[in-house]
């Protein structure tokens, strides 16, 4: 069967008048190719779903072209998509591995996610921004807090987004909604609220663990060992902060966080340039409503939810760890083998000495002495990682 078309590609109508069709490009830049699929061939792309057979694709192309001999066209289509790195096949795997290794090994990582379309020369850049901001009203003199910028051309895509959203907005709230800005703002908040209350989109709770809570499936033996270790206060002790309630079938009761703060002294990220000063966490917030900008709050970081945690490419507030197994191993061995994590040999060398007494050394698995057996052995670490993999929502399990 034809390989599956990658679901994480960008698809958009062609902006080139004399080359209509569907533009496909890779937002992750594993591939630099950009394809324009002619309008007539666009329906054939749905047969690259990893489930349809070649005979199904052939039948589609016969219907499109009216020609019984479509072997050459089918081969050309498959080879073009594969060569571009747009199919989930061996070529894509090689492109992805090469790109990720190059990124990981690079001594300096240039920004690539935004800004590449701007001129490098100061005069040209000034002229470009003058064109973008022409006609903009002046501010009210207050300090700007942030700039929200769509990752599209100010002269191209933004107009399309503006027209599409305005049309949908008028359909939902009336043709004259924009004539009353306060009412339009309230309507936008209402739309956002409605989205956040749409379970299927905003909080599907469709992981294998959720299905287990509902009694629909069983976990594997390794996953069951993992959840037992996760809950055991004398072993992982993870559930003390990453709260779950298996006695309640409603997934909302198992958000895997207590929304609290913890000081664990994450090691330095040796792959990143050393910051001019350490990240001290909670005490660096400047929120006037719930202030925490005092020394007593330093070194504490919010306990995150572990839902979909297996999807992340880096972990902890500074990206120090690259895999979920590395995270679990850190928690399991930080106390018994600190030299493994703190390269100077001084425990907690990643944080200022005056705050090291705040690091948690009393709760499992941190309550061991140097040289003691680790809180978890390799098999137990693997079991916890396997369990954490059950927290991935269904729509992400289908992704590569």
N, C-alpha and C positions, 0 to 999 in steps of 0.2 A: 504493500500500500504506500501511497505518497507520504513523505514525512510531514509532520504537523507544521503549519505556519506559526511562527513565534507569536504568542499573544501580547508580548510587551513591546511591539513595534508601534511607530506612529503611522496613522493612516489619515489622509486628508485629500480633498479635491486638488487637482493640479492647478497651480496659478498661472501656468504658461498657456496663453490663448491658442497657440498653434499645436499644442500637445496636450489635449484633454485626457482625462483619465484619473486614476487613483494613485497618488504619490505614497510610496512606502519608504520609510527611513528608520534607522536604528537610533533611538534617543540615548542608548547606553554607549554608543560609539564603539561597540565591538566590531562593527563594520562601518566603513565610510561611504558605502554605496547608497545611492538613491535611485529607486525605480519608479517609472510611471507606467502603470498597467493600463492598456487601452480600455476604453469603456466596455467594449464587447467582451473582453476577457475577464472583467471583474467578477462576474458570477462564478467563474471557475475556481476562485480562491477558496470558496467555502468547502471545496472537496479536499483541501489540504488541512484536514482536521485530525489526522492521525487515526481515523476510524473508517473513512470511505476507502474503497478499493480503487485500483488503477482503472478497472473497467467502468466504475462510476464516473471518474474524471474523463475517460475517453468518451463516454456517452454524452457528457455535458459539452465537450468540445465539438462533437459531431453536430449536436443541436445548435450550437452557436455559429459554426462555420457552414453547415450544410454539406460538408465534405466527409465522406466515409473514411478517408485516409488522414488521420490526424496524428499519426505516430511522431512525425517530425515536430509538429507544434507542441505536442505534449512533452517530448524530450527537451525541447528548447525552453519551455516554461519551467519545468522542474530544474533544469541546469541553471537557468538564470536566477531563480529564487535561491537555490543552494549556494551558488557562487557568491551571491550577495550576502550570504550569512543569515538569510531570513527564514530558513527551515531548521527545525530541531534535528539536525543530523550531525555527522562527524565533522563537517567543515565548520559549523557553528561552534561545536565544542572546542575545536582547535583555536578559532578566533577568540573565543571567550577566555580560554586558558592563557593565551598569549597576552591579551590585553590586561588581564588581572595580574599576571606575573610582572609585566612591565610596570604597572602602577605600583605594585607592592615593592618592587626593587628600586624604584626611582628615588634618588637622593633628594630631589625637589619636585613637588607635584604642583604643576601650574594649574590655575583655575580653568576648568573647561566646561562647566555646566552653564555658564552665562557670560555675556560680555564679549564673546568671540566675534560678534558682528560689528563691533565698534571700531572706528579708526584708531590707530596707534599714535598718530601725530597730534600734538596738543591743539594746533590751530584748526585742523580738520574736525577733531572731536568737539571743540567749542562750537564750530559752525553746525555740526550735526545736532547737538543738544539745543542750540538756539532754534533750529527748525522744529524740533520736537515740542519745545515749550512756547513757541510763538503763540501769542494770544492768551497765555495762562495768566490768571489773576495773581497779584502779589499776596503773600501771606499776611497774617495779622500781627506779625512781630514776635509771636511765641516760638520757642524752640521746637523744631521738627523732631518727632520721635521716631518716625520710620517712613520709608517709601515703599509702597506696594507697586510692583511692576510686573505685568504679565510677560511671560517668556515668549513673546511674539513680536513681530515687527510693528512699531508704532504706526507705520503707514499701511500695513497689510492686515495681518491676522486680527489685530485689535478691533478693526472696524467690523469684521465678521462676527466676533464675539459680542460686540456692542449691539449689533443689529439683532442677533439671535436671542440674546437675553432680554433685550427690550421688548421684542415681540412676545416672548413667553410671559414676561412680566405683565404686559398689557392684557394678555389673555386671562391671566389669573386675577388681576386686581382692577381691571378697567382701563379703557383707552386713555383716560385723562390722569392716570396715577402720577405721572411725572410733573404735573402742574402744581402739585402740592408736596414739596420736598419732605417735610416732617412725616407726612402720611406714607410717602414712598419709602423712607427709611424704616418706618415701623413695619411696612409690608415686607421689606427685605429681611428684617429680623424674624418675622413670622415664617417666611419661607425657609430660613435656616433652621428655625425651631422644628418645623415640620419634617425637614430632612433628618434631623437628629432623633426624631421620634419614630422613624421608619425602621423597624427592626431588621428587615431583610437587607437593608443597605448599611445602616450605621452600627448596629450591634447584632449580627446574625447568630452568634453563639452556635456555630455549626461545626465545631471541632470534634474530633473523635472522643475527647474527654467529655464534652457536653453530651454526646450520644451515650456514653457510658453512664453518666449521671442519670440520664433518663431511662436507663435499663434497656437501651436499644442494641448495644454491642458489648462485647467483653474486651478487655485489654489483653495484650500478650503477657506471657509470664514475666518477661523482662520489664515491661511497662508497669505491671503490678508491683514488682519489687521496687521499681523506681519511686512510685507514689508512696509506698510504705516507708522508704528511707526519707523521702521528702517530708513526711509528716512526723517521723520519729524524733522527738525532742533531744534524744541522746545521740543521734547520728547526724543527719543533715540539719535538722532543726529549721528547715527552710520555711515551713508553714507558719512559723512564729511571726514572720513579716509578710510573706507572700500567702495571704490567708485563703484557704479553701474550706468549703463545708460540704462534705460528701453526703451528709444526712439530709441535705436539702436538694431537691431535684432541679430547682430553678437555678440556671447558670449565673444569674445576677449575684447570687450569694457567694460565688467563687470567682472573684475578680483577681485573685493572686497578688493582692497588695493590701496593706493596712493604711496606705496613704500617709505613712509616717516617714521619719528621717533616720538615717543610720550612718555611723562613722566607721568605715572599714579600711581606709587607707589603701585605695587602689594604687598599684604600682605606676610608675611613669610609663608613658607611651614612648618607647625608644625609637619608634618609626617616625615620630613627629618632631619638629624642632622644639627644643626645650623652651617653654614659655618664660617670659621675663619674671613672672611671679606665679606661684601655684594657685590652682583653682580651689578656693576655700569653701565653695558650695553655698549653703543657705545664708551665711552672713553677708554675702555680696549682693543679695537682693535689696532693692531700694523701694519696695512697695510701701506707700504711706498708709494703706488701709490695714494691712497685716504686716507691720514692719518686722524685720528679722536682721537688720544690719547692725548687729552688735557682736562682739567677740565671742559671746557665749554660744552663738549659733554656728561658729566656724567649724568646718570639716564635716558637716552633716549634709547628706544628699537624699533626695526623695527615693523611696522604695518604689520601683516601677512595677507595673503589671507584667506578668509573664505570658500573657496571651499573645500568640503569634511570635514568641521570642525566638523561635528557631529560624525565622526568616531574616534576622538581622545579619549584617555583614561585619559589624564591629560592636563591641560591648563596653559598658561602663561609660561614665560621663566623659572620659577622655579618649575613648576608643582603644584602650590598652590591650584588649583581647580580641582575637580574630575569630574565635570559634566558641560555641556554647560549651563544649567540653573543657576548654581552657578556663572558662569562668568557674565551672563547678569544681575543677581541680584546684583553682586558687582558693576557693572557700574551704575545700577539704584539707589543704596542706599549708595554708598560710601560717598557722601557729606552729606546726611541727617541723616545717622546712622553710623558714623565712628567706634563706639565701637564694632559694629558687626564684623568688619574686622580687626581692630587693637587692639589686646587684652590688651595692656597696657593702652588703653584709649587715647593715644596720636596719633592724626592723622598722618599717614605716618611714623609710628615708624619703618617700615622695611627698611628705607633708612637713611643714615647719616643726621644729623640735618642741616649741612651746605648746603645740596642740596634740602631741602624740599620746598624751595620757587619756585623751578622749576616745581613742580607738577602742572598739569593743573587743575585749579579750576575756570576757566572762561567760558569754553565751555560746552554746554549741553551734557550730564546730570550732569556735575560736578559743576554747578553754583548755587547750593542750599545751604541753611544754615542748621546747625545742628538743628534737630527738625522739619524741613519743611516736607511736604508730599514728598514721594520719586518720582523720575522722572517717574517711571513706577510702576503700581500696579501688583499684582500677575497674573491677567489675561493678562495684557499687556506683562509681562515677558514671559508667556507661549506662547503667540502669536509670539513673536520674535524668540523664540526657535523653534517653529513649522516652521517658515519661513526658518530659517537657515538649517533645515533638508531637505529642497528642493534643497540644493546646493550639495547633494551627487550624484556622478556619478553612472550611472546604474550598472556598474560591481560590485560596492561595495554594492549597495542596495540588491543584490542577496546574499551577504555574511551574516553570522549570526551576 
